[in-house]
Amino acid sequence: MRVSISNALAMLLVFAGGAPVGWTSDSALRKASSWNWPNNAQVLSNLGRFLDASPGEKALPNPSQGNLLNAELESVRGIALLEGIVRAAAERDPSIQTLLTKLNGVVSAETLPDIEKALSSVLANGGIPDWLKADVQLLVCRSCVQNALYDEAIVKLEMLPLDAVSDPSTLLFHLAVCQHHLLQRDACVETLGKLLEREIDLPTRYAITARLMEADIKPLKEDSLDEISRLMNDVERRLAHGRTGKLVRDKQQAIIDKLEKSIDQIEQQMKQQQQQQQQQKQKQQQQNDSSKPMDQSEIAEVKGPGEVDSKDVGNSSGWGNLPPAQRQEALQNMTKDLPSHYRDVIEAYFKRLATNPK
């Protein structure tokens, strides 16, 4: 069921550990992949230059601390590398530290403006290199996704170049999560396909959740009840974030339109089924009638004077004067081979005859 898959996605969408650098795929897989892991030595070299050049208030790490940092980060990749780099940079840059403090607090629609303001300070800082700004933005997007702020996250994720961040897998994974929840089926399938090009190298949580999302969204069809249900969940999510603007109203109207269309289709199918059943009944009745032998009869030669008593038979049908039991029996005999709704029509007709005799 979709509910169980959604719950699984929510459970797995947590802080994922980075895969050790030693976990490498074979050469054939590397050649087939459209993206690559960054070179750790180059990443750490860039980080070292930033730390050396930063005029922060805190003292620069002594050689032993620098060696410890390098030893810690040179053996990992993925989210562990990304977090380690940004944490180290935050030790030297107050604007990054302020942003991380906010991300470690409550991330919601209410606190998002403050987070965006802190991010703007980082992006406007000329002393922070572009590669580090990209990593900081990626961490912000991850926090937004983890708190169901998919619209805000996807805008930034789509603008981040894959080769600009220290962890391409986190970028692809969270972009796919946004596309999945926003029902961007084709884009989601494409992003998941790219992510899974290096499935053997991915953190286990990423790989399993990516396969779940792929299996969940591939069968999705436009205007299906499944799509309508997902749209309803999306509107509920937006309302929970206090969103009541035009976008939400448009989505609510789209749900109503799709429901009406679905109901019309179901009614049309039911009518077609009823017509087919009626046609089959009529065909079967005709076959039964045609199979009966004709009664053989001869005209009897009976002669008589032709004189009969004159009787007044009246000018009324007498239907309404029949006892209820006889009237019901007669009605059943007349309508036994007809669809049920004809019975009411015929009964109403004879009632009119009884009340308006000719």
C-alpha positions as CSV (number, residue, x, y, z in Angstrom):
1,M,0.0,0.0,0.0
2,R,1.0,3.6,-0.5
3,V,0.7,4.4,3.1
4,S,3.3,1.8,4.1
5,I,5.7,3.0,1.4
6,S,5.3,6.6,2.5
7,N,6.0,5.6,6.1
8,A,9.1,3.7,5.0
9,L,10.3,6.8,3.1
10,A,9.8,8.9,6.2
11,M,11.6,6.5,8.4
12,L,14.6,6.2,6.0
13,L,14.8,9.9,5.4
14,V,17.2,10.6,8.2
15,F,20.8,11.5,8.5
16,A,22.6,9.0,6.4
17,G,26.2,8.0,7.1
18,G,28.8,8.4,4.4
19,A,30.2,5.4,2.6
20,P,33.9,4.7,3.1
21,V,36.1,5.8,0.2
22,G,37.4,2.2,-0.1
23,W,34.0,1.1,-1.3
24,T,34.4,1.4,-5.0
25,S,32.6,-0.1,-7.9
26,D,34.2,-1.9,-10.8
27,S,35.6,0.0,-13.8
28,A,32.7,-0.9,-16.0
29,L,30.2,0.7,-13.5
30,R,32.4,3.8,-13.2
31,K,32.5,4.2,-16.9
32,A,28.7,3.8,-17.2
33,S,28.0,6.4,-14.5
34,S,27.3,10.0,-15.6
35,W,28.6,11.5,-12.3
36,N,31.7,10.9,-10.1
37,W,32.6,11.3,-6.5
38,P,34.8,14.3,-5.8
39,N,38.5,13.7,-5.2
40,N,39.0,13.8,-1.4
41,A,42.6,15.1,-1.7
42,Q,41.4,18.1,-3.8
43,V,38.4,18.8,-1.5
44,L,40.7,18.8,1.6
45,S,43.2,21.0,-0.2
46,N,40.5,23.5,-1.0
47,L,39.3,23.4,2.7
48,G,42.9,23.9,3.9
49,R,43.3,27.0,1.8
50,F,40.1,28.4,3.1
51,L,41.0,27.8,6.7
52,D,44.4,29.3,6.2
53,A,43.0,32.4,4.5
54,S,40.1,33.0,6.9
55,P,40.8,35.9,9.3
56,G,38.4,34.6,11.9
57,E,38.7,35.3,15.6
58,K,39.5,31.7,16.5
59,A,43.0,30.5,16.1
60,L,44.0,28.4,13.2
61,P,44.2,24.7,13.9
62,N,47.6,23.6,15.0
63,P,49.4,21.0,12.8
64,S,48.2,18.1,14.9
65,Q,44.6,19.3,14.7
66,G,44.9,19.8,10.9
67,N,46.4,16.3,10.5
68,L,43.6,14.9,12.6
69,L,41.0,16.6,10.5
70,N,42.5,15.4,7.3
71,A,42.8,11.8,8.6
72,E,39.1,12.0,9.6
73,L,37.8,13.2,6.2
74,E,40.2,11.6,3.8
75,S,38.7,8.2,4.5
76,V,35.0,9.0,4.0
77,R,32.8,10.4,1.3
78,G,29.1,11.3,0.9
79,I,27.2,13.0,3.7
80,A,30.0,12.5,6.3
81,L,32.5,14.4,4.1
82,L,29.9,17.1,3.4
83,E,29.1,17.6,7.1
84,G,32.8,17.5,8.1
85,I,33.8,20.2,5.6
86,V,31.0,22.6,6.6
87,R,31.6,22.0,10.3
88,A,35.3,22.8,9.9
89,A,34.5,25.9,7.9
90,A,32.0,27.0,10.5
91,E,34.9,27.1,13.0
92,R,36.5,29.8,11.0
93,D,33.5,31.7,9.6
94,P,30.8,33.2,12.0
95,S,28.1,33.4,9.3
96,I,28.4,29.7,8.6
97,Q,28.3,29.0,12.3
98,T,25.2,31.1,12.7
99,L,23.4,29.2,9.9
100,L,24.4,25.8,11.3
101,T,23.0,26.8,14.7
102,K,19.7,27.6,13.1
103,L,19.6,24.4,11.2
104,N,20.3,22.5,14.4
105,G,17.2,24.1,15.9
106,V,13.6,23.9,14.7
107,V,13.2,24.0,10.9
108,S,9.7,24.9,9.9
109,A,7.7,27.3,7.7
110,E,7.8,29.8,10.7
111,T,11.6,29.7,11.1
112,L,12.4,29.4,7.5
113,P,12.7,33.2,6.9
114,D,15.4,33.4,9.6
115,I,17.2,30.5,8.0
116,E,17.0,32.1,4.6
117,K,18.4,35.3,6.0
118,A,21.3,33.5,7.5
119,L,21.9,31.7,4.2
120,S,21.9,35.0,2.3
121,S,24.6,36.3,4.6
122,V,26.8,33.3,3.7
123,L,26.2,33.6,0.0
124,A,26.9,37.4,0.1
125,N,30.2,36.8,1.9
126,G,33.0,37.4,-0.6
127,G,35.5,35.5,1.5
128,I,33.7,32.2,1.1
129,P,34.5,30.3,-2.1
130,D,31.8,29.1,-4.4
131,W,32.4,25.4,-3.7
132,L,31.8,26.0,0.0
133,K,28.7,28.0,-0.6
134,A,27.3,25.1,-2.7
135,D,28.0,22.7,0.2
136,V,26.3,25.1,2.7
137,Q,23.2,25.4,0.4
138,L,23.0,21.6,0.1
139,L,22.9,21.2,3.9
140,V,20.1,23.8,4.1
141,C,18.2,21.9,1.4
142,R,18.6,18.7,3.3
143,S,17.2,20.2,6.4
144,C,14.2,21.6,4.4
145,V,13.5,18.1,2.9
146,Q,13.7,16.5,6.3
147,N,11.0,18.9,7.5
148,A,8.7,18.5,4.4
149,L,9.6,21.9,3.0
150,Y,9.9,20.4,-0.5
151,D,9.0,23.5,-2.5
152,E,11.6,25.6,-0.9
153,A,14.3,22.9,-1.2
154,I,13.7,21.9,-4.8
155,V,14.2,25.4,-6.1
156,K,17.8,25.5,-4.7
157,L,18.6,21.9,-5.5
158,E,17.7,22.3,-9.2
159,M,20.2,25.2,-9.4
160,L,23.1,23.4,-7.7
161,P,25.6,21.9,-10.2
162,L,26.2,18.2,-9.4
163,D,30.0,18.7,-9.7
164,A,30.0,21.7,-7.5
165,V,29.2,19.9,-4.2
166,S,31.3,17.6,-2.0
167,D,28.5,15.0,-2.0
168,P,26.6,14.5,-5.3
169,S,24.7,11.6,-3.9
170,T,23.0,13.8,-1.2
171,L,22.0,16.3,-3.9
172,L,20.5,13.7,-6.2
173,F,18.8,11.8,-3.3
174,H,17.1,14.9,-1.8
175,L,16.1,16.2,-5.3
176,A,14.4,12.9,-6.0
177,V,12.6,13.1,-2.7
178,C,11.2,16.5,-3.5
179,Q,10.2,15.4,-7.0
180,H,8.5,12.3,-5.5
181,H,6.4,14.2,-3.0
182,L,5.5,16.9,-5.6
183,L,4.4,14.2,-8.0
184,Q,7.0,15.1,-10.7
185,R,7.0,11.5,-11.9
186,D,9.2,11.7,-15.0
187,A,11.8,14.0,-13.4
188,C,11.8,11.8,-10.3
189,V,12.4,8.6,-12.3
190,E,15.2,10.3,-14.2
191,T,16.9,11.6,-11.0
192,L,16.6,8.2,-9.3
193,G,18.1,6.5,-12.4
194,K,21.1,8.8,-12.2
195,L,21.5,8.3,-8.5
196,L,21.4,4.5,-8.8
197,E,24.1,4.5,-11.4
198,R,26.4,4.2,-8.4
199,E,24.1,2.1,-6.3
200,I,26.9,-0.1,-5.0
201,D,28.7,3.0,-3.7
202,L,25.7,4.7,-2.0
203,P,24.9,4.7,1.7
204,T,22.5,1.8,2.4
205,R,19.7,4.2,3.4
206,Y,20.0,6.1,0.1
207,A,20.0,3.0,-2.0
208,I,17.0,1.3,-0.3
209,T,14.9,4.5,-0.2
210,A,15.7,5.2,-3.8
211,R,14.5,1.8,-4.9
212,L,11.3,2.2,-2.8
213,M,10.6,5.6,-4.4
214,E,11.2,4.2,-7.9
215,A,8.8,1.3,-7.3
216,D,6.3,3.7,-5.8
217,I,6.2,6.4,-8.4
218,K,6.7,4.5,-11.7
219,P,3.1,3.0,-11.8
220,L,1.6,6.5,-11.1
221,K,-0.9,7.5,-13.8
222,E,-2.4,10.9,-14.4
223,D,-6.0,11.4,-13.2
224,S,-5.9,8.0,-11.3
225,L,-7.4,7.7,-7.8
226,D,-3.8,7.1,-6.7
227,E,-2.7,10.5,-8.0
228,I,-5.8,12.2,-6.5
229,S,-4.9,10.6,-3.1
230,R,-1.4,11.9,-3.3
231,L,-2.6,15.4,-4.3
232,M,-4.8,15.4,-1.2
233,N,-1.8,14.5,0.9
234,D,0.2,17.3,-0.6
235,V,-2.5,19.8,0.1
236,E,-2.8,18.6,3.7
237,R,1.0,19.1,4.0
238,R,0.8,22.6,2.7
239,L,-2.1,23.5,5.0
240,A,-0.1,22.1,7.9
241,H,2.6,24.6,7.1
242,G,0.0,27.4,7.1
243,R,0.0,27.7,3.3
244,T,-3.4,28.9,2.1
245,G,-2.5,30.9,-1.0
246,K,-3.4,30.7,-4.6
247,L,-1.2,27.6,-5.3
248,V,-3.0,25.6,-2.6
249,R,-6.4,26.8,-3.8
250,D,-5.5,25.8,-7.4
251,K,-4.4,22.3,-6.2
252,Q,-7.7,21.9,-4.3
253,Q,-9.6,22.8,-7.4
254,A,-7.5,20.4,-9.4
255,I,-8.5,17.6,-7.0
256,I,-12.2,18.4,-7.4
257,D,-11.9,18.5,-11.2
258,K,-10.1,15.1,-11.2
259,L,-12.7,13.6,-8.8
260,E,-15.6,14.7,-11.0
261,K,-13.8,13.3,-14.1
262,S,-13.2,10.0,-12.3
263,I,-16.9,9.8,-11.2
264,D,-18.1,10.6,-14.7
265,Q,-15.9,7.8,-16.1
266,I,-17.2,5.3,-13.5
267,E,-20.8,6.2,-14.2
268,Q,-20.2,5.8,-17.9
269,Q,-18.7,2.4,-17.4
270,M,-21.7,1.4,-15.3
271,K,-24.1,2.5,-18.0
272,Q,-22.2,0.5,-20.6
273,Q,-22.3,-2.6,-18.4
274,Q,-26.0,-2.2,-17.9
275,Q,-26.6,-1.8,-21.6
276,Q,-24.5,-4.9,-22.3
277,Q,-26.5,-6.9,-19.8
278,Q,-29.8,-5.8,-21.2
279,Q,-28.6,-6.7,-24.7
280,Q,-27.5,-10.1,-23.6
281,K,-30.9,-10.6,-21.9
282,Q,-32.8,-9.6,-25.0
283,K,-30.7,-11.7,-27.2
284,Q,-31.2,-14.7,-24.9
285,Q,-34.9,-14.1,-24.8
286,Q,-35.1,-13.9,-28.6
287,Q,-33.2,-17.2,-28.9
288,N,-35.5,-18.8,-26.4
289,D,-38.6,-17.6,-28.3
290,S,-37.3,-18.7,-31.7
291,S,-36.6,-22.2,-30.3
292,K,-40.2,-22.8,-29.3
293,P,-42.3,-24.9,-31.8
294,M,-45.3,-23.2,-33.3
295,D,-48.7,-24.5,-32.1
296,Q,-50.5,-26.5,-34.8
297,S,-54.2,-25.6,-35.1
298,E,-57.0,-25.8,-37.5
299,I,-60.1,-23.7,-37.9
300,A,-63.0,-25.6,-36.6
301,E,-66.1,-25.6,-38.7
302,V,-68.7,-24.5,-36.2
303,K,-71.9,-23.2,-37.4
304,G,-74.5,-21.2,-35.4
305,P,-77.0,-18.5,-35.7
306,G,-74.5,-15.9,-34.4
307,E,-76.8,-14.6,-31.8
308,V,-75.2,-13.4,-28.5
309,D,-76.5,-11.6,-25.5
310,S,-75.6,-7.9,-25.4
311,K,-73.6,-7.0,-22.3
312,D,-72.2,-3.8,-21.0
313,V,-68.4,-4.3,-20.5
314,G,-67.9,-0.7,-19.3
315,N,-65.3,1.8,-20.5
316,S,-62.7,1.5,-17.7
317,S,-59.6,-0.6,-17.6
318,G,-60.4,-1.9,-14.1
319,W,-56.7,-1.9,-13.1
320,G,-57.2,0.3,-10.1
321,N,-60.2,-1.8,-8.9
322,L,-58.2,-5.1,-8.8
323,P,-57.4,-6.4,-5.3
324,P,-53.8,-5.5,-4.3
325,A,-52.7,-9.2,-4.5
326,Q,-54.0,-9.7,-8.0
327,R,-52.7,-6.3,-9.2
328,Q,-49.2,-7.2,-7.8
329,E,-49.3,-10.6,-9.5
330,A,-50.3,-9.2,-12.8
331,L,-47.6,-6.5,-12.6
332,Q,-44.9,-9.2,-11.9
333,N,-46.1,-11.2,-14.9
334,M,-45.9,-8.2,-17.2
335,T,-42.5,-7.1,-16.1
336,K,-40.7,-10.4,-15.3
337,D,-38.5,-10.2,-18.4
338,L,-37.8,-6.4,-18.2
339,P,-35.2,-4.4,-16.3
340,S,-36.2,-3.4,-12.8
341,H,-36.7,0.3,-13.5
342,Y,-39.3,-0.5,-16.1
343,R,-41.6,-1.9,-13.4
344,D,-42.1,1.5,-11.8
345,V,-42.9,3.1,-15.1
346,I,-45.5,0.5,-16.0
347,E,-47.1,0.6,-12.6
348,A,-47.4,4.4,-12.8
349,Y,-48.9,4.1,-16.2
350,F,-51.7,1.7,-15.1
351,K,-52.4,3.8,-12.0
352,R,-53.0,6.7,-14.3
353,L,-55.4,4.5,-16.3
354,A,-57.3,3.7,-13.1
355,T,-57.6,7.3,-12.0
356,N,-58.4,8.7,-15.5
357,P,-60.7,6.1,-17.2
358,K,-61.4,6.5,-20.9
